[in-house]
Amino acid sequence: MEERVMAKRYASAIFELGIELNKTEEVLKDLQTIVAVDKQVPFLVKAFSDERISLSKRISALENISTLLKIGSETLNTLKVLISKGRLKLLNLIVKDLILRISKRKELAITRVHVADAAFVKDICAKLESAVGKALHIDVRCESTVDESLIGGFVAWLGNIRYDASIKGRLERMREEFYGNSR
């Protein structure tokens, strides 16, 4: 398997775990510290990857270095997995991908919403911002437009994803079902 693909998979797993534990920034900082130390002491990653040295000795050395560098337990466990799977050489690529994932996560998502009744704009936007934000772990802001042709409900877009919860949309789907089944 290509190294970039493997690095992206590890970065994705590390990112998801970081979100779950609310420690993405901390883990990234720790991994960047290891990368910086490796640049100063180029044989570090090579030594941890050298299979002529027993895994237990490599892990023990990692634990000692992690204590000196004040590396968090989540990062230490991540590094142990990378060493035991022979993937520590991917660390630079993993860190690069992790930086991209974290920066994308910080971005603000804009949700466009068309609402049938102006009286419900604030309520619908607040609920969408909260639900989508929690589900995707991002900040969400709502841009709303009143569209009385919807009859009731709303239509929301997040990027190219469309969610139609309008009465007009429901009637159109019912018409398609009815005419599609009877012809």
Salt bridges, closest charged atoms under 4 A:
GLU3 OE2 - LYS89 NZ 3.90
GLU25 OE2 - LYS106 NZ 2.92
ASP50 OD2 - ARG52 NH2 2.86
GLU63 OE2 - LYS80 NZ 2.83
GLU74 OE2 - LYS23 NZ 3.16
ASP97 OD2 - ARG101 NE 2.47
ASP123 OD2 - LYS127 NZ 3.49
ASP147 OD2 - HIS114 ND1 3.98
ASP164 OD2 - ARG162 NH2 3.31
ASP164 OD2 - ARG173 NH1 3.83
